[in-house]
Amino acid sequence: MTQTAPGQATLHYGDGEFVVLKPGRYVTCAVSGRGIPLEILRYWSVSLQEAYAGPDEAFKRLAQAD
């Protein structure tokens, strides 16, 4: 199981929404490693269950998954 830092949330990413499994203030971008406050989280992958800081990171990761 992945360790989370204090303040880091654990989420389940769904289509158009996410569910908080462990409360926290942020999640970590799977590409850049930057913290993303939950209130501005807009990009994630349902199939990979990971978050992205923005569209550039999301497109970069999806290109790697091909």
N, CA, C and O atoms as a GROMACS GRO file, in nm:
protein
  264
    1MET      N    1   0.085  -0.119   0.000
    1MET     CA    2   0.000   0.000   0.000
    1MET      C    3   0.089   0.124   0.000
    1MET      O    4   0.193   0.126   0.065
    2THR      N    5   0.048   0.227  -0.072
    2THR     CA    6   0.123   0.351  -0.084
    2THR      C    7   0.112   0.433   0.044
    2THR      O    8   0.002   0.449   0.099
    3GLN      N    9   0.223   0.485   0.092
    3GLN     CA   10   0.223   0.572   0.209
    3GLN      C   11   0.179   0.712   0.167
    3GLN      O   12   0.214   0.757   0.058
    4THR      N   13   0.104   0.780   0.251
    4THR     CA   14   0.062   0.917   0.223
    4THR      C   15   0.121   1.010   0.328
    4THR      O   16   0.135   0.973   0.444
    5ALA      N   17   0.153   1.130   0.284
    5ALA     CA   18   0.209   1.231   0.374
    5ALA      C   19   0.096   1.293   0.456
    5ALA      O   20  -0.020   1.288   0.416
    6PRO      N   21   0.130   1.353   0.571
    6PRO     CA   22   0.027   1.422   0.650
    6PRO      C   23  -0.040   1.530   0.564
    6PRO      O   24   0.027   1.607   0.496
    7GLY      N   25  -0.170   1.534   0.570
    7GLY     CA   26  -0.244   1.632   0.490
    7GLY      C   27  -0.279   1.584   0.351
    7GLY      O   28  -0.357   1.648   0.280
    8GLN      N   29  -0.221   1.469   0.311
    8GLN     CA   30  -0.250   1.416   0.178
    8GLN      C   31  -0.374   1.328   0.183
    8GLN      O   32  -0.385   1.239   0.268
    9ALA      N   33  -0.466   1.353   0.092
    9ALA     CA   34  -0.589   1.275   0.085
    9ALA      C   35  -0.568   1.150   0.001
    9ALA      O   36  -0.477   1.144  -0.082
   10THR      N   37  -0.653   1.052   0.022
   10THR     CA   38  -0.660   0.935  -0.064
   10THR      C   39  -0.798   0.939  -0.128
   10THR      O   40  -0.899   0.950  -0.059
   11LEU      N   41  -0.802   0.930  -0.261
   11LEU     CA   42  -0.927   0.943  -0.335
   11LEU      C   43  -0.951   0.820  -0.422
   11LEU      O   44  -0.858   0.749  -0.459
   12HIS      N   45  -1.078   0.798  -0.453
   12HIS     CA   46  -1.117   0.706  -0.560
   12HIS      C   47  -1.171   0.794  -0.671
   12HIS      O   48  -1.267   0.868  -0.652
   13TYR      N   49  -1.108   0.785  -0.790
   13TYR     CA   50  -1.144   0.870  -0.903
   13TYR      C   51  -1.250   0.803  -0.988
   13TYR      O   52  -1.230   0.691  -1.036
   14GLY      N   53  -1.362   0.871  -1.007
   14GLY     CA   54  -1.470   0.821  -1.090
   14GLY      C   55  -1.489   0.910  -1.211
   14GLY      O   56  -1.413   1.004  -1.233
   15ASP      N   57  -1.590   0.880  -1.289
   15ASP     CA   58  -1.622   0.960  -1.407
   15ASP      C   59  -1.686   1.091  -1.363
   15ASP      O   60  -1.803   1.094  -1.322
   16GLY      N   61  -1.610   1.199  -1.372
   16GLY     CA   62  -1.662   1.331  -1.341
   16GLY      C   63  -1.667   1.367  -1.194
   16GLY      O   64  -1.709   1.477  -1.158
   17GLU      N   65  -1.625   1.276  -1.107
   17GLU     CA   66  -1.624   1.304  -0.964
   17GLU      C   67  -1.525   1.212  -0.894
   17GLU      O   68  -1.481   1.112  -0.950
   18PHE      N   69  -1.490   1.249  -0.773
   18PHE     CA   70  -1.404   1.163  -0.693
   18PHE      C   71  -1.464   1.148  -0.555
   18PHE      O   72  -1.542   1.232  -0.510
   19VAL      N   73  -1.427   1.039  -0.487
   19VAL     CA   74  -1.474   1.010  -0.353
   19VAL      C   75  -1.353   1.012  -0.260
   19VAL      O   76  -1.250   0.949  -0.289
   20VAL      N   77  -1.365   1.083  -0.152
   20VAL     CA   78  -1.256   1.091  -0.054
   20VAL      C   79  -1.259   0.966   0.034
   20VAL      O   80  -1.355   0.942   0.106
   21LEU      N   81  -1.151   0.888   0.026
   21LEU     CA   82  -1.138   0.768   0.109
   21LEU      C   83  -1.066   0.799   0.240
   21LEU      O   84  -1.098   0.742   0.344
   22LYS      N   85  -0.968   0.890   0.233
   22LYS     CA   86  -0.896   0.935   0.352
   22LYS      C   87  -0.888   1.087   0.341
   22LYS      O   88  -0.828   1.139   0.247
   23PRO      N   89  -0.947   1.160   0.435
   23PRO     CA   90  -0.948   1.305   0.428
   23PRO      C   91  -0.807   1.365   0.425
   23PRO      O   92  -0.714   1.311   0.484
   24GLY      N   93  -0.795   1.476   0.357
   24GLY     CA   94  -0.671   1.549   0.349
   24GLY      C   95  -0.694   1.677   0.269
   24GLY      O   96  -0.804   1.702   0.220
   25ARG      N   97  -0.589   1.755   0.257
   25ARG     CA   98  -0.601   1.884   0.187
   25ARG      C   99  -0.559   1.876   0.041
   25ARG      O  100  -0.598   1.961  -0.038
   26TYR      N  101  -0.480   1.773   0.004
   26TYR     CA  102  -0.426   1.769  -0.132
   26TYR      C  103  -0.400   1.624  -0.174
   26TYR      O  104  -0.402   1.532  -0.093
   27VAL      N  105  -0.376   1.608  -0.305
   27VAL     CA  106  -0.327   1.483  -0.362
   27VAL      C  107  -0.200   1.518  -0.440
   27VAL      O  108  -0.173   1.636  -0.465
   28THR      N  109  -0.125   1.418  -0.478
   28THR     CA  110   0.000   1.441  -0.550
   28THR      C  111  -0.016   1.409  -0.697
   28THR      O  112  -0.071   1.305  -0.734
   29CYS      N  113   0.032   1.500  -0.783
   29CYS     CA  114   0.029   1.480  -0.927
   29CYS      C  115   0.118   1.360  -0.962
   29CYS      O  116   0.233   1.353  -0.919
   30ALA      N  117   0.064   1.267  -1.040
   30ALA     CA  118   0.137   1.146  -1.078
   30ALA      C  119   0.252   1.175  -1.174
   30ALA      O  120   0.342   1.093  -1.188
   31VAL      N  121   0.250   1.290  -1.240
   31VAL     CA  122   0.355   1.324  -1.337
   31VAL      C  123   0.460   1.415  -1.277
   31VAL      O  124   0.580   1.388  -1.286
   32SER      N  125   0.416   1.524  -1.215
   32SER     CA  126   0.510   1.625  -1.166
   32SER      C  127   0.549   1.607  -1.020
   32SER      O  128   0.652   1.658  -0.976
   33GLY      N  129   0.468   1.534  -0.944
   33GLY     CA  130   0.494   1.518  -0.802
   33GLY      C  131   0.448   1.636  -0.717
   33GLY      O  132   0.466   1.636  -0.595
   34ARG      N  133   0.388   1.736  -0.781
   34ARG     CA  134   0.339   1.854  -0.707
   34ARG      C  135   0.210   1.821  -0.633
   34ARG      O  136   0.131   1.738  -0.676
   35GLY      N  137   0.192   1.888  -0.520
   35GLY     CA  138   0.067   1.876  -0.446
   35GLY      C  139  -0.043   1.954  -0.514
   35GLY      O  140  -0.020   2.066  -0.561
   36ILE      N  141  -0.162   1.897  -0.521
   36ILE     CA  142  -0.279   1.960  -0.584
   36ILE      C  143  -0.387   1.974  -0.477
   36ILE      O  144  -0.441   1.873  -0.432
   37PRO      N  145  -0.419   2.097  -0.435
   37PRO     CA  146  -0.529   2.113  -0.339
   37PRO      C  147  -0.658   2.055  -0.396
   37PRO      O  148  -0.688   2.072  -0.514
   38LEU      N  149  -0.734   1.986  -0.312
   38LEU     CA  150  -0.856   1.920  -0.362
   38LEU      C  151  -0.954   2.018  -0.427
   38LEU      O  152  -1.024   1.982  -0.521
   39GLU      N  153  -0.957   2.142  -0.376
   39GLU     CA  154  -1.053   2.237  -0.431
   39GLU      C  155  -1.022   2.279  -0.574
   39GLU      O  156  -1.109   2.335  -0.642
   40ILE      N  157  -0.900   2.253  -0.624
   40ILE     CA  158  -0.869   2.288  -0.763
   40ILE      C  159  -0.840   2.165  -0.849
   40ILE      O  160  -0.802   2.179  -0.965
   41LEU      N  161  -0.858   2.045  -0.793
   41LEU     CA  162  -0.835   1.922  -0.868
   41LEU      C  163  -0.938   1.908  -0.979
   41LEU      O  164  -1.058   1.902  -0.952
   42ARG      N  165  -0.893   1.904  -1.104
   42ARG     CA  166  -0.983   1.892  -1.219
   42ARG      C  167  -0.946   1.780  -1.315
   42ARG      O  168  -1.027   1.741  -1.399
   43TYR      N  169  -0.824   1.727  -1.302
   43TYR     CA  170  -0.776   1.627  -1.399
   43TYR      C  171  -0.730   1.501  -1.327
   43TYR      O  172  -0.652   1.507  -1.232
   44TRP      N  173  -0.782   1.386  -1.374
   44TRP     CA  174  -0.742   1.257  -1.320
   44TRP      C  175  -0.776   1.149  -1.419
   44TRP      O  176  -0.849   1.171  -1.515
   45SER      N  177  -0.723   1.030  -1.395
   45SER     CA  178  -0.752   0.914  -1.477
   45SER      C  179  -0.830   0.814  -1.394
   45SER      O  180  -0.786   0.772  -1.287
   46VAL      N  181  -0.945   0.775  -1.445
   46VAL     CA  182  -1.026   0.674  -1.378
   46VAL      C  183  -0.957   0.538  -1.387
   46VAL      O  184  -0.950   0.465  -1.289
   47SER      N  185  -0.906   0.504  -1.505
   47SER     CA  186  -0.845   0.372  -1.524
   47SER      C  187  -0.713   0.357  -1.449
   47SER      O  188  -0.683   0.248  -1.399
   48LEU      N  189  -0.634   0.464  -1.440
   48LEU     CA  190  -0.505   0.458  -1.370
   48LEU      C  191  -0.517   0.498  -1.223
   48LEU      O  192  -0.425   0.475  -1.145
   49GLN      N  193  -0.630   0.558  -1.184
   49GLN     CA  194  -0.655   0.604  -1.047
   49GLN      C  195  -0.542   0.694  -0.998
   49GLN      O  196  -0.481   0.670  -0.894
   50GLU      N  197  -0.514   0.800  -1.078
   50GLU     CA  198  -0.413   0.897  -1.040
   50GLU      C  199  -0.455   1.037  -1.083
   50GLU      O  200  -0.534   1.054  -1.176
   51ALA      N  201  -0.401   1.136  -1.013
   51ALA     CA  202  -0.438   1.276  -1.035
   51ALA      C  203  -0.328   1.348  -1.113
   51ALA      O  204  -0.212   1.307  -1.114
   52TYR      N  205  -0.368   1.459  -1.180
   52TYR     CA  206  -0.275   1.540  -1.258
   52TYR      C  207  -0.296   1.687  -1.224
   52TYR      O  208  -0.409   1.731  -1.201
   53ALA      N  209  -0.186   1.761  -1.221
   53ALA     CA  210  -0.191   1.904  -1.185
   53ALA      C  211  -0.264   1.987  -1.289
   53ALA      O  212  -0.322   2.090  -1.254
   54GLY      N  213  -0.263   1.946  -1.414
   54GLY     CA  214  -0.329   2.022  -1.519
   54GLY      C  215  -0.337   1.942  -1.647
   54GLY      O  216  -0.299   1.824  -1.649
   55PRO      N  217  -0.386   2.003  -1.753
   55PRO     CA  218  -0.404   1.931  -1.879
   55PRO      C  219  -0.272   1.884  -1.940
   55PRO      O  220  -0.267   1.778  -2.002
   56ASP      N  221  -0.166   1.961  -1.926
   56ASP     CA  222  -0.037   1.920  -1.982
   56ASP      C  223   0.011   1.789  -1.920
   56ASP      O  224   0.056   1.699  -1.991
   57GLU      N  225   0.001   1.779  -1.789
   57GLU     CA  226   0.043   1.658  -1.719
   57GLU      C  227  -0.048   1.539  -1.757
   57GLU      O  228   0.000   1.427  -1.774
   58ALA      N  229  -0.177   1.565  -1.769
   58ALA     CA  230  -0.270   1.458  -1.805
   58ALA      C  231  -0.239   1.404  -1.945
   58ALA      O  232  -0.234   1.283  -1.965
   59PHE      N  233  -0.217   1.494  -2.042
   59PHE     CA  234  -0.186   1.449  -2.178
   59PHE      C  235  -0.052   1.377  -2.183
   59PHE      O  236  -0.037   1.279  -2.256
   60LYS      N  237   0.045   1.425  -2.106
   60LYS     CA  238   0.177   1.360  -2.104
   60LYS      C  239   0.164   1.217  -2.051
   60LYS      O  240   0.221   1.124  -2.109
   61ARG      N  241   0.090   1.199  -1.944
   61ARG     CA  242   0.072   1.066  -1.885
   61ARG      C  243  -0.006   0.973  -1.977
   61ARG      O  244   0.028   0.856  -1.992
   62LEU      N  245  -0.111   1.025  -2.038
   62LEU     CA  246  -0.192   0.942  -2.127
   62LEU      C  247  -0.113   0.900  -2.250
   62LEU      O  248  -0.135   0.792  -2.304
   63ALA      N  249  -0.022   0.985  -2.295
   63ALA     CA  250   0.065   0.949  -2.408
   63ALA      C  251   0.159   0.835  -2.369
   63ALA      O  252   0.190   0.750  -2.452
   64GLN      N  253   0.204   0.834  -2.243
   64GLN     CA  254   0.292   0.728  -2.194
   64GLN      C  255   0.218   0.595  -2.182
   64GLN      O  256   0.278   0.488  -2.197
   65ALA      N  257   0.088   0.600  -2.156
   65ALA     CA  258   0.008   0.480  -2.134
   65ALA      C  259  -0.025   0.407  -2.264
   65ALA      O  260  -0.066   0.291  -2.261
   66ASP      N  261  -0.008   0.473  -2.378
   66ASP     CA  262  -0.040   0.409  -2.507
   66ASP      C  263   0.048   0.293  -2.539
   66ASP      O  264   0.032   0.230  -2.644
   0.00000   0.00000   0.00000
